[in-house]
Amino acid sequence: MHGHQIIELTVNQQPFVIEAKATVAALLTAWSGEPDGQLKVAVALNQQVLPRKKWSTQQLQHQDELLIFNLVAGG
């Protein structure tokens, strides 16, 4: 029996830990407390904008840097 491995990364320049092999979608849910489908945000992973369709497949790596931006509704 062994514990889950965790990785350390940064979210909006703050330290954050999550289980290894977590996806961006899982991180967004953990970070916000909301299901990722309800979040009106954009995500950049290591300075690259990550399309929403990749959130559920993109696995996070140790020391990744994420930036989460609120999208302002309206025009």
N, C-alpha and C positions, 0 to 999 in steps of 0.2 A: 504494500500500500504506500502510495506516495502522494504528496500534495500537488496541486496544480502548479505548473511553472508560471511565473509571472514575468512580464517584461515591463521596463520603465520607458516611458516616452514623455513628450511634452505636448500639452494641449493649450493653445493660446498662451504659450510661454510659461505655463505652470506644470510642475511635475505631475504625472498621472501614471498609475499602474493598472495593468489589466492582464488577464490570463494570456499566455502565449497562444499564438495562432488566432486570436480574436480578429474579427473583421472590423472594418470601419463602421459598418452598421451597428455592430455590438458595442463598439466604443461610444458611438453617439447616444445610444440608449442608456448606457451606464453613466455617461457624462451629464446628460440632460435630465434623466429620469422620465423621458417621453419616448414612445416608439419612434424609430427613426423616420417612418413614413409621414409622421405629423410635423416633423421639423422643417421650418422654412429657413434652411441654412445652405451655405455653400461650404465645401471642404477643400482645403489645400493640404496635400501630403508632401512634405519635403519640397515646398515651394512650387508644386505642380497642382493645378486645380484638378480635382478628382470628380469625374462625372458621377451623378447620382446612381446611374445604372451599375456602377462598379462598387458601390458601397458594400454590397452583401457578399462580394467575392474577394475584395482586396484585403489580404491579411496584413496585419501590422507586424513590424519588426522592432526589435530592441532599439531604442534611441531614435525612433521615427519622430518627426516634428509635424504636428497637425495644427492648422489654423482653421477655426470655425467662424464663419461670418454669418451674421443675421442678414437675411434678404429682406429688404424693405418692400412691403406690398404697395401696390398703387403706382401711379405714373406721374 
